[in-house]
Amino acid sequence: GGLTGEEVAAGLDAAAGDDEDADAGAAEDEEYASLKTLWAQELLCPELMPRDDATLASQLELLRSQEDTIEDLQERVASGGGSGDATDPLLASLAAGIYKMESDRVRFLLADLTRTRLAKIENHALHNRELV
């Protein structure tokens, strides 16, 4: 027979690891979701939306953190997993690639959000001047 729902849930709980890691991942997902919402609203709204400094700052900090992680993983790959490091170079390379894709995704949203905002400012310069 197959696994029961309780056995699957127990396996998923064991695979999830530390609750703190799961909470950190959930927080990152919420931050990314808020950035994605901010980006979509900016694209769809004909007027310039208010700037959300908290979301932008958290995403920039996350990008810096991911870049540091990528560098560490690439150093592990370059060292070949030697010097007593138990990390498999292939796993480190895979993880670095995944982190790179994630950072590229966030970087795209930030760049497109900025590009969209600048286009609105340039296209409606006279209107924005009257508001100031």
Disulfide bonds with the S-S distance in Angstrom:
none
